[in-house]
């Protein structure tokens, strides 16, 4: 194969305990998947079907790299999320077979230009400018299912400059991980390397240049990033 231009670097995540890397195929994100966050965003937390958007694989920030404050916004919000990484994919995956597709888990941030998202919602436009910009997806190293098993519950939180801003528990997910995988696989053909950001608990808020963000999920790990 001879490329006409230099091909892009593949997007990869580190994996705890090995120097092998996890190659990323797509990044799917779930909207409004914790009741308290749904309410703070003006929604109704009954069990409506989940909805999805995507980020670009080259939006990932790995190894606790900085989050550069993005252009064309004055309101960038943090959203701490459990990230699910798939080892295998498929279509129309049954709920009871879904966890068998999971390679591991990570701590992620769905950084959001909230002011642009509000405009998109108002005008009925797509969300890419709010969600899928450069460096919008800081992500920790992956921990494998072999190492930690699956996660039904556990604290998920985010501190900004040491102060608690978001606090929840994985047992508050409206749509659980197997249900998300199953539902998503009816819409898309899932593939090895796909990541799914599973939604954020309440307490989202704006960040400023210089802020130190520390995200945590019990059993999964830590993610640190500084707003540069
Ligand atoms: Mn989110």
Boltz pocket constraint, residues with backbone or C-beta under 6 A from the ligand:
constraints:
  - pocket:
      binder: B
      contacts: [[A, 29], [A, 30], [A, 31], [A, 79], [A, 81], [A, 110], [A, 197], [A, 199], [A, 200]]
      max_distance: 6.0
